[in-house]
Amino acid sequence: MKNVSTYVVIVVFIVAIGLFIFLAIRRREEVFEGEVIDKNIVESQVINNAYGNPAMREPGIMIGNTGGLKHTYTIKVKTDQGKAINYTISEGKYEIIKIGDRVSKPKGTTEITIVSSNTSASSVPPSDASSVGPIPTNLNPPQAIS
């Protein structure tokens, strides 16, 4: 009976690894070009097991993230064939890509490239950089009072 449970664990592990590899290859093989029609940030709460959590008065060692928020950045692309594709991207790429930009995803990579950029200001709210004010030109240090 002990050997059967060991085999089951090994088979489940191999299937999980195989599924992970299959999804990674599928994402690399995907090819499309189109226009960004929507952007979205999905916020989810990460809760780790209480094992090893000193706040829960559990013994053990806590390894990795202890909880918090996870952000997933996605864009929706309407392809030239008329199909809508949701694609997960990095935070940095999310900040660069604007609604209305033409993007492409070549075969053999997981990276989105911007083909042409939408320069209209209506797609992204303006930054708050104007509230900083002018840079002072008189930078003399204060004098000591005697």
PASEBA-1860 file (N, C-alpha, C; in nm, 3 decimals):
! residues 146
1> MKNVSTYV> 0.081/-0.119/0.000/0.000/0.000/0.000/0.086/0.126/0.000 ~ 0.200/0.118/0.069/0.290/0.232/0.075/0.345/0.266/-0.063 ~ 0.376/0.165/-0.143/0.429/0.187/-0.277/0.326/0.251/-0.369 ~ 0.200/0.216/-0.355/0.094/0.272/-0.439/0.082/0.422/-0.414 ~ 0.083/0.464/-0.290/0.071/0.607/-0.261/0.194/0.684/-0.311 ~ 0.309/0.622/-0.307/0.430/0.686/-0.360/0.418/0.705/-0.510 ~ 0.368/0.603/-0.579/0.349/0.613/-0.724/0.246/0.719/-0.761 ~ 0.141/0.730/-0.681/0.038/0.831/-0.707/0.098/0.971/-0.693
9> VIVVFIVA> 0.177/0.993/-0.592/0.241/1.123/-0.571/0.335/1.155/-0.687 ~ 0.412/1.056/-0.731/0.505/1.077/-0.842/0.430/1.109/-0.971 ~ 0.320/1.038/-0.998/0.241/1.062/-1.118/0.179/1.201/-1.114 ~ 0.124/1.242/-1.000/0.064/1.376/-0.989/0.172/1.482/-1.011 ~ 0.288/1.463/-0.956/0.398/1.558/-0.974/0.439/1.569/-1.121 ~ 0.452/1.455/-1.188/0.490/1.455/-1.329/0.383/1.522/-1.415 ~ 0.256/1.496/-1.386/0.146/1.559/-1.461/0.148/1.710/-1.440 ~ 0.172/1.756/-1.318/0.176/1.900/-1.290/0.292/1.966/-1.366
17> IGLFIFLA> 0.408/1.905/-1.365/0.523/1.959/-1.439/0.494/1.960/-1.588 ~ 0.436/1.852/-1.638/0.401/1.845/-1.780/0.302/1.952/-1.821 ~ 0.203/1.978/-1.737/0.105/2.083/-1.765/0.171/2.220/-1.768 ~ 0.261/2.244/-1.675/0.334/2.370/-1.671/0.416/2.391/-1.798 ~ 0.486/2.288/-1.841/0.567/2.296/-1.963/0.478/2.317/-2.085 ~ 0.365/2.247/-2.092/0.272/2.261/-2.204/0.221/2.405/-2.214 ~ 0.181/2.464/-2.101/0.130/2.602/-2.103/0.239/2.702/-2.141 ~ 0.362/2.678/-2.098/0.472/2.768/-2.133/0.501/2.763/-2.283
25> IRRREEVF> 0.501/2.642/-2.339/0.525/2.628/-2.483/0.410/2.691/-2.562 ~ 0.288/2.670/-2.518/0.172/2.727/-2.586/0.177/2.880/-2.588 ~ 0.218/2.939/-2.477/0.228/3.086/-2.470/0.335/3.137/-2.566 ~ 0.446/3.066/-2.579/0.553/3.107/-2.671/0.512/3.093/-2.817 ~ 0.428/2.995/-2.849/0.388/2.970/-2.986/0.276/3.064/-3.034 ~ 0.210/3.131/-2.941/0.100/3.221/-2.977/0.153/3.340/-3.057 ~ 0.083/3.374/-3.165/0.122/3.485/-3.252/-0.002/3.571/-3.278 ~ 0.011/3.702/-3.259/-0.099/3.792/-3.294/-0.047/3.933/-3.314
33> EGEVIDKN> -0.127/4.015/-3.379/-0.103/4.158/-3.395/-0.238/4.226/-3.393 ~ -0.246/4.339/-3.325/-0.373/4.409/-3.317/-0.364/4.535/-3.234 ~ -0.481/4.586/-3.196/-0.492/4.712/-3.123/-0.535/4.686/-2.980 ~ -0.471/4.757/-2.885/-0.507/4.744/-2.744/-0.640/4.817/-2.724 ~ -0.741/4.743/-2.676/-0.873/4.804/-2.655/-0.907/4.820/-2.508 ~ -0.829/4.759/-2.419/-0.857/4.772/-2.276/-0.732/4.733/-2.196 ~ -0.720/4.789/-2.076/-0.614/4.755/-1.982/-0.680/4.727/-1.848 ~ -0.620/4.636/-1.772/-0.681/4.600/-1.645/-0.574/4.556/-1.546
41> IVESQVIN> -0.595/4.593/-1.420/-0.512/4.545/-1.310/-0.602/4.464/-1.219 ~ -0.567/4.338/-1.198/-0.642/4.252/-1.108/-0.564/4.242/-0.978 ~ -0.628/4.280/-0.869/-0.563/4.277/-0.738/-0.621/4.159/-0.660 ~ -0.533/4.073/-0.611/-0.580/3.960/-0.532/-0.498/3.951/-0.404 ~ -0.563/3.903/-0.300/-0.495/3.892/-0.172/-0.425/3.758/-0.163 ~ -0.301/3.760/-0.117/-0.221/3.640/-0.100/-0.224/3.604/0.048 ~ -0.272/3.485/0.076/-0.277/3.438/0.215/-0.199/3.308/0.222 ~ -0.095/3.308/0.302/-0.015/3.186/0.319/-0.070/3.103/0.432
49> NAYGNPAM> -0.033/2.980/0.433/-0.073/2.887/0.536/-0.025/2.937/0.672 ~ -0.100/2.911/0.777/-0.065/2.958/0.910/0.055/2.883/0.968 ~ 0.096/2.772/0.907/0.208/2.695/0.961/0.335/2.780/0.959 ~ 0.395/2.796/1.068/0.519/2.871/1.079/0.497/3.020/1.093 ~ 0.373/3.061/1.118/0.343/3.203/1.131/0.345/3.240/1.278 ~ 0.440/3.325/1.319/0.448/3.362/1.461/0.322/3.433/1.511 ~ 0.253/3.506/1.424/0.132/3.577/1.466/0.021/3.479/1.503 ~ 0.024/3.360/1.442/-0.078/3.258/1.471/-0.029/3.162/1.580
57> REPGIMIG> 0.087/3.191/1.637/0.149/3.109/1.742/0.168/2.964/1.697 ~ 0.211/2.950/1.573/0.239/2.818/1.517/0.390/2.801/1.509 ~ 0.440/2.682/1.542/0.585/2.659/1.530/0.624/2.639/1.384 ~ 0.750/2.656/1.356/0.800/2.629/1.222/0.869/2.749/1.163 ~ 0.910/2.734/1.038/0.983/2.837/0.967/0.897/2.885/0.851 ~ 0.882/3.016/0.836/0.806/3.072/0.726/0.902/3.102/0.612 ~ 0.880/3.043/0.497/0.966/3.062/0.382/0.886/3.133/0.274 ~ 0.946/3.235/0.212/0.880/3.304/0.101/0.791/3.416/0.148
65> NTGGLKHT> 0.695/3.450/0.064/0.605/3.560/0.089/0.515/3.528/0.207 ~ 0.495/3.624/0.295/0.411/3.604/0.411/0.271/3.657/0.390 ~ 0.235/3.691/0.269/0.102/3.741/0.240/0.106/3.882/0.187 ~ -0.008/3.933/0.153/-0.017/4.069/0.102/-0.102/4.072/-0.023 ~ -0.073/4.165/-0.113/-0.149/4.180/-0.236/-0.065/4.141/-0.356 ~ -0.131/4.081/-0.454/-0.065/4.046/-0.579/-0.137/4.120/-0.690 ~ -0.062/4.183/-0.778/-0.120/4.255/-0.891/-0.089/4.180/-1.020 ~ -0.192/4.159/-1.101/-0.177/4.097/-1.232/-0.217/4.200/-1.336
73> YTIKVKTD> -0.128/4.230/-1.429/-0.150/4.332/-1.530/-0.187/4.265/-1.662 ~ -0.303/4.302/-1.718/-0.347/4.243/-1.844/-0.389/4.352/-1.942 ~ -0.374/4.319/-2.070/-0.427/4.404/-2.175/-0.520/4.319/-2.261 ~ -0.619/4.384/-2.319/-0.708/4.316/-2.413/-0.674/4.369/-2.551 ~ -0.641/4.277/-2.642/-0.600/4.313/-2.777/-0.705/4.262/-2.875 ~ -0.754/4.351/-2.962/-0.841/4.309/-3.071/-0.750/4.284/-3.190 ~ -0.738/4.157/-3.229/-0.645/4.119/-3.335/-0.698/4.164/-3.470 ~ -0.611/4.159/-3.569/-0.650/4.195/-3.705/-0.756/4.099/-3.759
81> QGKAINYT> -0.767/3.980/-3.702/-0.868/3.883/-3.743/-1.001/3.905/-3.670 ~ -1.007/4.004/-3.580/-1.130/4.037/-3.508/-1.147/3.964/-3.376 ~ -1.050/3.887/-3.335/-1.057/3.811/-3.211/-1.004/3.896/-3.095 ~ -1.068/3.888/-2.977/-1.022/3.960/-2.859/-0.939/3.865/-2.773 ~ -0.816/3.907/-2.740/-0.724/3.825/-2.661/-0.686/3.902/-2.535 ~ -0.700/3.837/-2.420/-0.648/3.891/-2.295/-0.508/3.836/-2.277 ~ -0.411/3.924/-2.250/-0.272/3.882/-2.240/-0.210/3.944/-2.116 ~ -0.148/3.863/-2.033/-0.083/3.910/-1.911/0.055/3.965/-1.946
89> ISEGKYEI> 0.085/4.084/-1.892/0.213/4.150/-1.918/0.274/4.197/-1.786 ~ 0.396/4.246/-1.793/0.466/4.295/-1.674/0.415/4.435/-1.638 ~ 0.444/4.476/-1.516/0.402/4.609/-1.470/0.467/4.719/-1.554 ~ 0.594/4.702/-1.588/0.665/4.803/-1.668/0.604/4.818/-1.805 ~ 0.572/4.707/-1.870/0.509/4.710/-2.002/0.368/4.770/-1.992 ~ 0.299/4.742/-1.882/0.163/4.796/-1.861/0.167/4.949/-1.856 ~ 0.270/5.004/-1.794/0.282/5.150/-1.783/0.313/5.213/-1.919 ~ 0.380/5.142/-2.007/0.420/5.196/-2.138/0.307/5.188/-2.239
97> IKIGDRVS> 0.237/5.075/-2.242/0.133/5.052/-2.343/0.009/5.134/-2.308 ~ -0.047/5.199/-2.409/-0.168/5.279/-2.394/-0.281/5.218/-2.476 ~ -0.405/5.246/-2.438/-0.520/5.202/-2.517/-0.512/5.271/-2.652 ~ -0.527/5.191/-2.757/-0.517/5.242/-2.893/-0.385/5.210/-2.958 ~ -0.285/5.167/-2.882/-0.156/5.127/-2.939/-0.173/4.999/-3.021 ~ -0.095/4.988/-3.127/-0.088/4.863/-3.204/0.028/4.782/-3.149 ~ 0.001/4.658/-3.114/0.103/4.571/-3.057/0.110/4.440/-3.135 ~ 0.223/4.373/-3.121/0.235/4.241/-3.181/0.306/4.149/-3.083
105> KPKGTTEI> 0.277/4.021/-3.098/0.342/3.919/-3.016/0.398/3.817/-3.112 ~ 0.530/3.822/-3.139/0.591/3.728/-3.233/0.604/3.588/-3.174 ~ 0.619/3.491/-3.262/0.636/3.352/-3.222/0.774/3.333/-3.157 ~ 0.779/3.249/-3.056/0.905/3.216/-2.991/0.941/3.305/-2.874 ~ 0.855/3.396/-2.838/0.880/3.485/-2.725/0.750/3.504/-2.647 ~ 0.760/3.556/-2.527/0.640/3.588/-2.449/0.623/3.739/-2.436 ~ 0.706/3.814/-2.503/0.709/3.961/-2.492/0.622/4.027/-2.598 ~ 0.544/4.126/-2.556/0.464/4.209/-2.646/0.552/4.323/-2.695
113> TIVSSNTS> 0.546/4.354/-2.825/0.618/4.469/-2.879/0.518/4.570/-2.932 ~ 0.549/4.698/-2.914/0.463/4.806/-2.961/0.500/4.836/-3.105 ~ 0.402/4.821/-3.197/0.425/4.847/-3.339/0.410/4.997/-3.366 ~ 0.301/5.055/-3.316/0.280/5.199/-3.328/0.206/5.246/-3.204 ~ 0.241/5.368/-3.160/0.186/5.419/-3.035/0.075/5.519/-3.061 ~ -0.027/5.513/-2.977/-0.135/5.611/-2.980/-0.089/5.731/-2.899 ~ -0.088/5.847/-2.961/-0.037/5.966/-2.891/-0.147/6.051/-2.830 ~ -0.273/6.007/-2.834/-0.379/6.087/-2.775/-0.369/6.082/-2.623
121> ASSVPPSD> -0.394/6.194/-2.561/-0.380/6.204/-2.416/-0.503/6.149/-2.345 ~ -0.612/6.122/-2.416/-0.734/6.078/-2.351/-0.727/5.934/-2.303 ~ -0.635/5.854/-2.354/-0.630/5.713/-2.317/-0.565/5.690/-2.181 ~ -0.480/5.780/-2.137/-0.412/5.765/-2.009/-0.428/5.895/-1.932 ~ -0.469/5.888/-1.804/-0.482/6.010/-1.728/-0.348/6.081/-1.713 ~ -0.347/6.215/-1.711/-0.220/6.286/-1.700/-0.154/6.262/-1.565 ~ -0.023/6.267/-1.565/0.049/6.246/-1.439/0.039/6.371/-1.354 ~ 0.073/6.356/-1.228/0.064/6.467/-1.133/0.197/6.540/-1.123
129> ASSVGPIP> 0.278/6.538/-1.230/0.411/6.600/-1.227/0.403/6.752/-1.222 ~ 0.293/6.811/-1.267/0.284/6.957/-1.269/0.269/7.015/-1.129 ~ 0.230/6.936/-1.031/0.211/6.988/-0.896/0.342/7.001/-0.819 ~ 0.453/6.957/-0.878/0.581/6.963/-0.809/0.629/7.107/-0.796 ~ 0.608/7.187/-0.898/0.648/7.326/-0.894/0.784/7.347/-0.956 ~ 0.823/7.475/-0.969/0.952/7.503/-1.031/1.069/7.467/-0.940 ~ 1.182/7.443/-1.001/1.304/7.412/-0.926/1.363/7.545/-0.879 ~ 1.393/7.559/-0.748/1.448/7.685/-0.699/1.587/7.709/-0.756
137> TNLNPPQA> 1.614/7.834/-0.789/1.745/7.869/-0.844/1.838/7.924/-0.737 ~ 1.785/7.977/-0.630/1.866/8.031/-0.522/1.888/7.919/-0.420 ~ 2.001/7.851/-0.430/2.027/7.737/-0.343/2.137/7.766/-0.241 ~ 2.142/7.888/-0.193/2.240/7.923/-0.090/2.200/7.858/0.041 ~ 2.294/7.794/0.111/2.260/7.733/0.241/2.233/7.842/0.344 ~ 2.153/7.812/0.444/2.126/7.914/0.547/2.254/7.943/0.626 ~ 2.265/8.068/0.669/2.381/8.113/0.745/2.358/8.090/0.894 ~ 2.467/8.059/0.965/2.457/8.037/1.110/2.436/8.171/1.179
145> IS> 2.354/8.169/1.282/2.328/8.290/1.361/2.425/8.291/1.478 ~ 2.497/8.408/1.496/2.594/8.414/1.604/2.539/8.486/1.721
END
